[in-house]
């Protein structure tokens, strides 16, 4: 509660200081006597500052109201849960992508699963998708004649189904098993009431007819790193870029009932959809416009904070830019279609929120103004702010400091001011023109499905072309710094510090953009998701079961952690049983590489489910979980750390793990049966490395020794040495016999823990 009060006080202080700053800027700092161009750029800068600050004020107000706008989550008896239609919208997505989504939907919990009706809504009318529906025993709604994109597809599904609630998923969005149980109960709040900590049915005179819930939106989440995380080597440092909207901004909009439907991971009231005549047409963001029309019809749109589904985010710069362009154009289209900013059907604060939504898309133009302003002053001698150094310190510095602190409170450590400006800088050159054209009514009507094909993201030279505007701005910034500091010393540099600060600050964001556009090579076709689950390893040759724990899982591979080395030969099939509280999958596996991991060992393997049942279970083991990517920023990570990490990662090539067997370090003197001796330095089941040879042993010779438990080990001098040429390789000639006799673990124990007395015996 204390933190909440401190947050609200900081917000109020920030709004006061920023308002004073903006008034000072408008009244006292415009360059009225500096010529036409100076005046134009001066006005553009103050407008950009004002728009940026006012849109943030709107979020401050929403944050201050957040606790009062949370709906209670009711406990509902099983028999009161209504029927639900689950729509999985698909256009041209591959069947293997759809497989995971349909599979997950069949595992969703519900009191009576007969009430859950799953439909593949395919506007492509593809036979392979119909076959997938038949395979899973779910409904298929083909609509090959669709001319209205996703809206037409979903409206077709609405016309052929009847359940009171509808859950919508995009083709790649995989729900958790809890999805319906965490969303459907909200729709029964009008029928149930909490009394003395218990939920009961309302009496007829208690029914809340005014409570009209239109939709419940859960966050958009992703199990693969987005391009900001991936291209900037920040998978463990920052959350997904869209998390700020899904898990912060959209939640705050509960306060003004302006929550946006994001097209997936949502439950919607059929009655509400019928009232607004289905999903809207003539827009490329039918989801956003749906939520506006529901609000205009008097319905609540509600966003929850807990992630309940995850999908694939875009993996190419081109597709990401196209996606953002579509969002920008579509949201402006929908605001124009619904007249949301001026609509008398919406409350005042809802309209303010939609004004803020519109102004947000001008933030990219604002970013260009903020980058160009110090360049114009330092490089081209434009006088666009008429003030002194000390006036700037008095009016700007306190407000900027409080503003930066408030942004941290606002974003719950999902986003900070630096990353917001980096993201705006990256998108800036490609969104200014579409936003301008759409505002003028020059529309784009064609709906485009976002490309999420990872293989398409490897042509880095074509991606680097997108960095040309950033390179130009970076070169201008460097030139401005060089020219501005030239010949300045002492106090002159001190008085120039604010301009230098902004030039360098903008240069950092431009360097981020350059690194982002250079990109990073993707080696994996499927995503690895961190997971700690129990695994039983069975290798038939030694007829032993070993227990392990997963480190990460993916569709094609698995990494296992064991506290001790185990014998799992390369290119030999082994069996794995992965078990969680809900799922169990049998997998055929082949070890790919082994490496030391702390006190234990990590085994990585390629895997293949044994049968269809195991495939379905294994898909759930992978995806029915909270994803392992960060949900909050690493607050200790500075811009310097980011830059250094990016430079290092791009210069130092990753070392590939080639080892197929564990290499166990030894320091073990032995005596062979022929009297020769050496010291064993390492062991990987197939070979020993050794040094310090004494006696008769030459290349090609066979020698024998016995362990403390009388296990015979036959070695051959290979004549080869290790990479450093310091140790000789001795091959274990009877390793297969040792394995077949079930003595391999005993052998390892004897090598690691030899008897304190003689380790040999005469034959």
N, C-alpha and C positions, 0 to 999 in steps of 0.2 A: 504493500500500500504506500509505503514511504517512497519507493522508486517511482510509483505512478504519479504521486504528487510532485516529485522532483522533475519528472518528465514534463508534466503539464506546465509547471512554472517556467521551465526552460523554453517550452514552445511559446508561451506568452511573451517572455522577454525577447525571444528571437523575433517574433512578429512585430513587436514594438520597435526594436532596433532597426530591423530591415525596413519598416515603414518610414522611419525617420531618415534612413539612408536614401531611400527612393525619392522622398520628397526633396531632400537636399540635392539629389542629382537632377531632378526635374526643374527645380527653381533656380539653382545657383551654378550649375556646371555645364549647361549647354553652350556651345561655341557660337553665340549669335553673331559675333563680329568677325568670324574667321573664314567667311566665304561659303558658297553654296554647298560644295562637296563636303567640307568639314561638318556643316550643319546636318546634312543628310546622314552621314555616318554616325554623328553624335546622337541623332534621334533614333536610328536603328539600334544603337548600343543600349540606350536607356529603355527602349521597348523590349529588347531581348532580355534585359535584366528584370524588368517588371513582370513579364510573362512567366519567366522561370520562377521567380519568387512567389507570385500569386498562386501558381499551380501547386507549389509546395505547401503554401498556407492551407489550401483545401485539404491536403492529406493530414496536416497537423490537426485540423478540426475533426476529421474523421477518427484519427487515432485517439483523441481525447474522449470521443464518444464510444469507443470500441466495446468496453465492458458492458455498456447498457444495451447493446444491440445483439447480444448473443442469445440464440434460442436455446431453451432447455431441451435436453435429449431425453425423451420419455421411455419408460419401460413398458412395452406393449405385450399383452398375452398372445401366444402364438396364433390363436384362432382369429385374431383381428387383423393379421397381416393380409393386405389385398393382393390380387394378381398383378404381376409385373410383366410387361413385354420388354425384352432386351433387343435393341436394334444395333447390329454391327454394320455400319455403312462401309461399302467397298466400291471402288470404281475400277481400278486396274492393278491393285496391289497383288503381289505374288501369293500363291496359295500357302506357302510355308510360313509367311508372315501372318496370314489369317488363322492358320492352324493354332498358333499359340494363344490368340485372343479367344477363339471359340472354345478351345480346351479350358482356358481359365474360367470362362463364363459358366461352363458345365459344373465347375467345382464351387461356385458361389453358395454360401450358406443361406438357408431360408427355412423357416419352420415347416412349410409344406412345399417341397420342391416341385410338386405338380402345378403350383401357381406361377412358376417362373417359365416363361415362354421365350425361347431364344430364336432370333431370326437373323439370317444372313441377308442383308439388303443389298443386292447386287445389281447396279444399273448397267453392268456390262453384259448380263445374261450369259455368263460363261459356264460351260458344262462342267469344268473342273471345280468351280466354286459350288455348283449344285451337288456334285459328287462329295465334296467336303461336308456339306450340310447333311447329306444322307449318312455319311460315315459317322458323324457325331449324333445323329438322331435329332437334329434341330431343324427349324423351319427355314425354307428358302423362298425369298421374295425377289424374283428376277424382274428387272424393269428395263429391257434393252432399248426401248424407244424413248428413254428419258432425255429431255432437252433442257431441264432446269437444274442441272448439277445436283449437289447434295440435297438441296431443298426438295427437288422433285422426287428424289429417291426416298427420302424420309416421309414425304407426304403420301407417297404410294404405300409405304409400310403402315402409316396411320390408317389409311382407308381400308386396309385388309386385316386389321387387328382390333381388339376391343378392351384390353385391360385398362384399369383406371390410372395406372402409373406406367411410365415408359423410361427405361434406362438406355442412354445412347453412348456408344463407344466408336471411336475411329478404328480403322482396321488394325492399327499397330498398338492400340492401348490395351494393356493386359491388366484386368482387374484383380485385386486381392480377393481372397475368399470371403472377407468381411464386408465387401462393398455394399451389398444390399442391406445388411444388418446395421450399417453405420449411416444410412441415408433414408431408407423408407420410413422409419419411425417418426421423423419430423412431420410427415404428411398427416399424421394422426393426432397432432397437437390440438386440433379443433374438437376432437372427440374425447380426449383424455385430459385429466387435470391432476396436478400433484397436490396431495393433501397429507400433511404430517409425514413427509418423506416418502410417501407411497403414491403410486399412480393408479387412478381408477377412472372408469368411464364417466363422462359427464352425464348428468341428468338432462332431460329435455330442456329445462329452463336454463341450463348452464352452457348449452352449446354456443360456441363462439363463431357466429356467422360472419364476423368481420375478418377472421383470420383466413386468408386465402393464400396458400403457399403454391407458387407456380413452379418453382424448380429448386433443387438443391445441387449446387456445384461443388465438387471436390477438386483439389488442386490438379493442374496439369503437371505431371512429373515424368522424369526420363531416366531410364536405366543405363543409357550410354552417355559419355561426356559430351556436352555441347561443344561447338567450335571454339568458344572462349576458353573453356577448360582445357580442351585438347590441344589447340594450336598454340596456346600460351603456356603449356606444361603446368597447368594449374588445377589438375584433377583433384588434388587433395587440399587445395588452398581456398577455392571459391565455390559457392553453390552454382547450380544451373542459372543462366542469365534470366530465364523466364520465372524462376522461383520468386523474384521480387514482386511480380504482378500476381502470380497465383496464390502465394502464401502470405502476402502482405497487403498489396493494394486492393485486390479483390475482396479480401476479408474486411478491410476498412470500409469498403463501400456498402457493407451491411448497414452502416449507420445512416446512409442516405437512400437505401433501397435502390442502389444503382449497380448491383452485382452483375457482371457480364457472364453470360453463358458462353463457354469456350468450345462448344461443339462435341465434347466427349467427357466421359467420367461423370455423367450427370443423370439425375432422375427428374422427370418432368411430369406434371399433372396433365392427363389427357383432356380433362374438362377445360383446363386453361388453354391448351393448344386449340381445342375446338372453338373456343371463344375468340381467339385471334385468327381463326381460319387457317390454321396450320403454319408450317414454316414459310417465312416470307420469301418471295421471289424478287427478281430485279435488284439483287445485291450480291456481292462476292463474299460477304461475311454474314451469312444467314444466321449464324449462331448469335453474334452480337445483337443483330436487329431483333431476333426472337425475344431476347431478354428485355429490350426496350419496349416492345409491344406488350409483353406480359405486364410490365410495370404500368404502362398506360391503361391497361385493362383492370388495374387495381390489385394485381397479384404481387406477393413478396417473392423476390429472388434472393436466395440465401447461399452464402459461400461458407464451407467448412475448411478447417485448417489441416486436418489430418489426411495425408496422402493415402489414397485407396486404389490407385491404378498408376501404371507407368508405361511409357512407350518409347519410341525412337525419336530422337530429335534430329534435325537436319545435319548432314555430314559434309556438305559442300558449301563454299562461299556463295557460289552462284544461286543455289537453291535457297540459302538463308536470306539473301538480298531479295529474291523474288517473293519469298514468304512475307517479309516485312513490308514490301511494297504493296502486296495484296492486303495485308492488315490495314495499312495506312489508308489506302484508297477505300477499302470496304467499310471501315469505321466512319470515315467522312461521308461516304454514300449513305450509310444507314442513319447517321445523324440528320442528313438532309431529307431522307425519305420519311423519317418519323417526326421531323422538326422537334427533336427531343429537347434542344436547348431552350426553345420558346413554347413548348407544349404546355397548355394549361391543365392537361390530364396528369401532369407530373408535379410533385411538390417542389418548392423552391430549391431545397438543397440537392435534390436529384438533378435538377436542371443545371445547378452550379457544377456538380460532378461531371455532367456531360460537356459542359463548356471546358472544364479542365481536361477531359479526354480529348477534345478537339485540339486544344492548345498544346497538349503533349506532343502531337505530331509536328508542331513547329519548333520543338526543342532542337531539332537537327539543324534548322536554319540558324537558331540562336547560337548553337555551338560554332558554326562558321563565323558568325559575327564576333564571338569571344576570342577565336583564334586570330582573326584578321585585325582586330582593334589594336593590340600592341605592335603588330607588324607594321600597320599603317603609320603609327606614331614613331616607332624606332627606325624604320627603314625609309619611309617616304615623307616624314616630317608633317603628317596630318595632325592637326590639333582638334581632337574630337571630344576631349573632356577639358573644360576650363577650370582648373583648380590648382591648389598647391600641395606639396608633399605632406605637410602637417594636417591639412584639412582631410586628406585621404585617410591618414592614420586615425584621426578622431572619428570620422563618420563610417569608414569602411571596415577597419580592422576589428572592432568589437562585434559588429553585426556579422562579419564573415566567420569569426571564431564561433559565435553562438549558433550560426546557421550550420556549420560543420558538425558541431556537437549534436544538434537537433536531428540531423540526418541519420546519425547513428541510432538514436532512440527510435526514429521513425521506422527504420528498416529491420529492427531486431537482429542486427548483425548479418542479415542476408545480403545487404548491399551497402557500400559506403560511397561518399561523394566522389572519390577518385575513380572507382569502377563505373559509376554512372556516367562520368565524363568520358572515360575510355570507350564505353559502349556507344555513346552518342557520337563520338569522334569517328569510330569505325563505320557506322551506318550513314553518317552525315552526307557524303557526296551523292548517295544514291536514293535518298528519300526527299530531298528538298523539292525537286522538280515534280515528282508524282503528287506530293501533298499540295503544291501550288496548283497543278492542273485539276486535281479533284475538287479543290475549293472553288475553282472557276466553273465547275460543272462539266469538265471534259473527262468523261468516265471511262473506266475499263470494266467491261461486263463479263469477260471470260473467266470462268473459274479454273484455276490450275492446281492440280494435286502436287503437293510438295515432294520433291525427290529426296529419298532417304537412303539411297544406294551408296554404301560405304566405298565401293570400288571406284565410284565416280569422283572421289575426292583426292585422287593421287596426282593430278596434273597440276603441279604447283606453279609452273610458269604461267599458265592461263589465270590462275588465282592471283598471281603477283600483279597482273595487269590492273586488277581492282585497286591496287595500292598507288597508282599513278597520282591521283589527287592528293593523297597523304604525303607522298614524296615531295611534290611541289610545295606544299605548305611547310613541310619540314625544312626544306632548303631555304625558303623565305625566312623562316624563324631563325635558322642558324645565321643567315646573312644579317638579320636584324640585330641579333645579339652582338655579333662581331662589330658591326658599325656603331651600335649604341654605346658599347663599353670602350671603344677605341679612344685613347687619349684621356680617359677619366681616371682620377686617382682620389683617394681619401674621401672627403665629404661629397664630392661629385658622384662617386660610386654609391655612397650611402643614399643620397637623394634619388638616385636612379634605381634603387633596389626593388621598388614595387613593379616597375615595367620589366626589369630583368626576371623577377619572380614569375610574372605571368607568361613571359616568353618561354622560360624553362619548363614551367608547369604544363603549358600546351605542347611543348616538344616531347615531354614524357608520354603524353597521351598519343601523340603521333608515332612515337617509337613503338608503343603497344600495337597500334594499327598496322605498322609495317611488319612486326613479328607475326601478327595475326594473319595477314595476307600471305606471308611466306609459307605459313602453315607447317605441317608436320606429317611425315609419312605414317600411314596406318598399316600395321603389320597383321592385325587380327581381323578375321572376317566376322567373328561373333564376339560379343562383349563378355568379359569376365566380371562376375559379380561376387564380391567377398561374402563368404558364408562359412560358418563353423557348424558342421553337421557330422554326425557319427558315420563312419564307414568301416565295413568289414572287408578285408582284402583276402581273397582266396586264390592260391596258386597250386594247381593240382599236382605239380611235380613233387612238392614237399608236403602236400596234404596238410598244410598248416593254415590256420586263420590268424591274421594279424589285424589289430584294431588301429584305426587312424582317424584323423579329423580333417574335413575339407578346409582348405585355405580360401579357395575361390572355385566357382563353378561356371561353366559355359555350355553351350549346346554341343560343342565339339570336343571339349576338354575339361579336365579337372585337376586341381592341385591338391595334394594330400600332405599332411604333416604327421610324422611319426617321431617319437622321442628317441628311437634307436634305428640303425640301418637294418633293412631287411632285404633278402635276396629276391629280386624281381627282374629276371633277365630281359634284355632288350629284344624287341621284335617277337615277343612271346605273349600270347593272349593270357590275360589274367581276368578274374571276376571280381567285381566290386558290388557291394550292396550298400547303397546310401539310404539312410533312414532319418526322418524327422518325426516330429510329433504327429503330423498328418499324412505324410507320404513315405513311400518306400519304392526304390527303383533298383533293378538289377541291370548292371552295365558290363559289357565286354570292354576291356581296356588294354592298351599297349603303352608301356612306359616310354616317354619321349626324352626326358632328361631328369637328372637327380642333382641336387646341390645341398650343401650344408645350410641350415637355417637356424641360427642361434645355437641352442643346445641340442637341437634335433636335426631332422632331415626333411627336405621337401621333395616329393615325387610328383612330377607332372606327367599326365597321360592323355592320350587321345581316347575318347570313349564313344560307345555306341550302345543305345538301349537294346536289350535282348529281344523285346517284342513290342507290340503296339501299346499294351497296357503300361509297360515300363517307360515307354516314350512319354506317354501322357503324365505319368507320375513324375518323371524327371523334369519335364517342362515346368511343372508346378514347384518342384524343389528349387529350380533356378529363379523363377519369376514371382512366386507367391511369397513375397517378403518385402520388407522395407529396403530400398536400394542402398548401396554402400557409398554413393557419392556424398560429399559434404552438404549439410543443410545450413551451415553458417560459415562465415568467412573466418580465415585464420587472421586474427587481429594483429598478430605479431609480424605478419608478412608485409613488408614495405615495398614501395616502388623500386627501391634499390635491389631488394631481394628478388623481385620479379625479373628485373632486367638482367641481373647476374645469372639467375637460373636459366633464362632463355638463351643467353650467350653461351653458357657452358654446355647446355644440352645440344646446341646446334654445332658446337665445335667438337666435343668429345663424342665419338660414335659409341653406341651401346655395345657391350661385349656380349656376344651370343653364348648361351649355355649349351655346350655340346655333350657334356658328360652323360652317359646313359646308365651308369652304375655309381653307387656311392663310393667315394674314395675315402677310406678310413685311415687316419694317420696312426702309425705304430712307431715304437722305438724298442724293437724286440730282437735281442740276440738269439740265434738258433745254431744248433749243430746238426748237420745232416748225418745220415747213417754211414756214409763213407768217410766221416771224420772231418770233412770240410765245414766251414762255418761262414756266417755273414750276419748282418743286422737287417731285419725287415723294416722298411720305412713306411710303407702304405700297402693297402689291400683293397681291391675292388671286386672281389669274388673270382674274377677271371685271371687277374694278374696280381703279383706282388711286385713292389719296387724294393730294391735292396742295395746295400753298399757294404764296404768293409770286408770283402771276400778274402778268405784264407783257405788254402788247401786246393785239392784237385777238383776244379769245376770250370769248364770251358763252354763256349757257345755250342748249343745243341745237346749238351749233357743233361741226363735225367738224374735228379737227386730226390731223396725222400727224408721227411722228418715226421715226428709224431707229436701231437699236442698232449697236454697233461691228462686228457681223457682218452688217450690212445687212438685218436683219429689220425689215420694215415693221410699225409698230404704229399702228392707226387708233383714235383716242379720240373720244368724244362727251362734251361738258360736260353733265352730267345736271341741273344746277341744284340738286342736293341736297348736303347737307353731312353730315359725320360726327356722331356723337352729341354731341360737345363743340362742334360748330359752328365748329371751327377749320380744318377742311380740306374741300375740295370733292371730290366723287366724279366720276371720269371713267370711263365704261364702255369696255371693250375691245371694239370692234365686230367685229374680224376674228380673235377668239380661236379660233373653230372652224377657220378656214382655217390658222392657225398650227399647231394641233394636227394637222390632217390632213396637213400637209406635214412632220410629225415634227420641228418646230422648237421645241416648247414648253420642253424642257430647256435648249436653247441660249439661248432668250429669258431664262429665269431666270438663267442663268450671266452673260449680258451685263448684266442689271440689278444683280446682286449684285457683279460684278467688272467694272465699266466700264473702258474704256481710259483711260489717264491723259491722253490728248489729247482732242480734240473727240469728243463722244458723238453728234453729229448729222451729218447730211449733207443737202445740198440735193437736192430732188426733181428 
